[in-house]
Amino acid sequence: MLTKPLKNLEILLLPWKSASSDAFFIRKTVFIEEQQVPQELELDEEDPRAIHALATLNAQPIGTARLVDLVNNQAQIGRMAVLDQFRGQGIGQQILKKLMLYAREKGVTSLVLHSQVSAIPFYEKMGFIAQGPIYDEAGIPHRNMMLIFPKFSNNP
Ligand SMILES: CC(C)(COP(=O)(O)OP(=O)(O)OC[C@H]1O[C@@H](n2cnc3c(N)ncnc32)[C@H](O)[C@@H]1OP(=O)(O)O)[C@@H](O)C(=O)NCCC(=O)NCCS
């Protein structure tokens, strides 16, 4: 990405209680209005237990994603969205990176996600690998993707 770093871009990690109104504003704009995902599928029972990344530019919310803990040190990235007018400037990548670093710090060893087929190249740039068949989710073709964190050891 050769674009200039955006001044005044902040990426916060927040519990649902603090993130919900801004995160929902972005998700409503992107998934419900732009992508026609049914409103009843947008909020789910994972939101209150997930950690939410919120990107703000000059304190205006412009992007979000969430991380949900699964079993066996695995976690799931989801609800990744950047407002249309702010795409293509590396913001999505910075949001994802923030959640990946957080997950790793928390001892997560692998990440999974359900990628819209059109977004697969975005996740591939961050090291995710697509696996298995294409399936329908909320009326949009999806494919599973996975990333296993490399193991580091202090021993030579
Ligand atoms: C997918 C999304 C979050 C990417 O956000 P973004 O801020 O535009 O992404 P970035 O600018 O950080 O892109 C990082 C890299 O991925 C590439 N990329 C981003 N979206 C892409 C896409 N849909 N197809 C191919 N490449 C893509 C960029 O070109 C860039 O590559 P580069 O580093 O070689 O220049 C954004 O397009 C979006 O909100 N889309 C609608 C919702 C959606 O589809 N979410 C994904 C659900 S699985």
The ligand as a MOL file (V3000), in Angstrom:
LIG
                    3D

  0  0  0     0  0            999 V3000
M  V30 BEGIN CTAB
M  V30 COUNTS 48 50 0 0 0
M  V30 BEGIN ATOM
M  V30 1 C -13.1710 -5.3510 2.4450 0
M  V30 2 C -12.9440 -3.9380 3.0240 0
M  V30 3 C -13.1330 -3.9800 4.5310 0
M  V30 4 C -11.4930 -3.5130 2.6920 0
M  V30 5 O -11.2590 -2.2490 3.3200 0
M  V30 6 P -10.2480 -1.1610 2.6760 0
M  V30 7 O -9.9750 -0.1390 3.7010 0
M  V30 8 O -10.7810 -0.7150 1.3690 0
M  V30 9 O -8.9860 -2.0860 2.4120 0
M  V30 10 P -7.4440 -1.5950 2.3170 0
M  V30 11 O -7.4110 -0.2680 1.6540 0
M  V30 12 O -6.8360 -1.7360 3.6520 0
M  V30 13 O -6.8590 -2.7030 1.3390 0
M  V30 14 C -5.7080 -3.4520 1.6560 0
M  V30 15 C -5.2860 -4.1960 0.4180 0
M  V30 16 O -6.3270 -5.1210 0.0220 0
M  V30 17 C -6.7860 -4.8030 -1.3010 0
M  V30 18 N -8.2210 -4.9560 -1.3400 0
M  V30 19 C -9.1060 -4.3820 -0.4810 0
M  V30 20 N -10.3670 -4.7650 -0.8150 0
M  V30 21 C -10.2380 -5.5590 -1.8980 0
M  V30 22 C -11.1750 -6.2600 -2.7040 0
M  V30 23 N -12.4860 -6.2340 -2.4610 0
M  V30 24 N -10.6870 -6.9920 -3.7320 0
M  V30 25 C -9.3600 -7.0410 -3.9980 0
M  V30 26 N -8.4260 -6.3940 -3.2540 0
M  V30 27 C -8.8620 -5.6850 -2.2310 0
M  V30 28 C -6.3750 -3.3690 -1.5360 0
M  V30 29 O -6.2260 -3.1000 -2.9090 0
M  V30 30 C -5.0630 -3.2920 -0.7990 0
M  V30 31 O -4.0430 -3.8720 -1.5720 0
M  V30 32 P -2.5650 -3.1920 -1.6990 0
M  V30 33 O -2.0150 -3.2340 -0.2970 0
M  V30 34 O -1.8480 -4.0970 -2.6320 0
M  V30 35 O -2.8000 -1.8270 -2.2000 0
M  V30 36 C -13.9070 -2.8920 2.3920 0
M  V30 37 O -13.7750 -2.9610 0.9850 0
M  V30 38 C -15.3720 -3.0770 2.7530 0
M  V30 39 O -15.8310 -2.6160 3.7930 0
M  V30 40 N -16.1290 -3.7550 1.8710 0
M  V30 41 C -17.5640 -3.9420 2.0910 0
M  V30 42 C -17.8310 -4.9040 3.2330 0
M  V30 43 C -17.1430 -6.2220 3.0250 0
M  V30 44 O -17.1880 -6.7930 1.9470 0
M  V30 45 N -16.5340 -6.7110 4.1110 0
M  V30 46 C -15.8480 -7.9760 4.1030 0
M  V30 47 C -16.7430 -8.9850 4.6800 0
M  V30 48 S -15.9950 -10.5940 4.6280 0
M  V30 END ATOM
M  V30 BEGIN BOND
M  V30 1 1 1 2
M  V30 2 1 2 3
M  V30 3 1 2 4
M  V30 4 1 2 36
M  V30 5 1 4 5
M  V30 6 1 5 6
M  V30 7 2 6 7
M  V30 8 1 6 8
M  V30 9 1 6 9
M  V30 10 1 9 10
M  V30 11 2 10 11
M  V30 12 1 10 12
M  V30 13 1 10 13
M  V30 14 1 13 14
M  V30 15 1 14 15
M  V30 16 1 15 16
M  V30 17 1 15 30
M  V30 18 1 16 17
M  V30 19 1 17 18
M  V30 20 1 17 28
M  V30 21 1 18 19
M  V30 22 1 18 27
M  V30 23 2 19 20
M  V30 24 1 20 21
M  V30 25 1 21 22
M  V30 26 2 21 27
M  V30 27 1 22 23
M  V30 28 2 22 24
M  V30 29 1 24 25
M  V30 30 2 25 26
M  V30 31 1 26 27
M  V30 32 1 28 29
M  V30 33 1 28 30
M  V30 34 1 30 31
M  V30 35 1 31 32
M  V30 36 2 32 33
M  V30 37 1 32 34
M  V30 38 1 32 35
M  V30 39 1 36 37
M  V30 40 1 36 38
M  V30 41 2 38 39
M  V30 42 1 38 40
M  V30 43 1 40 41
M  V30 44 1 41 42
M  V30 45 1 42 43
M  V30 46 2 43 44
M  V30 47 1 43 45
M  V30 48 1 45 46
M  V30 49 1 46 47
M  V30 50 1 47 48
M  V30 END BOND
M  V30 END CTAB
M  END
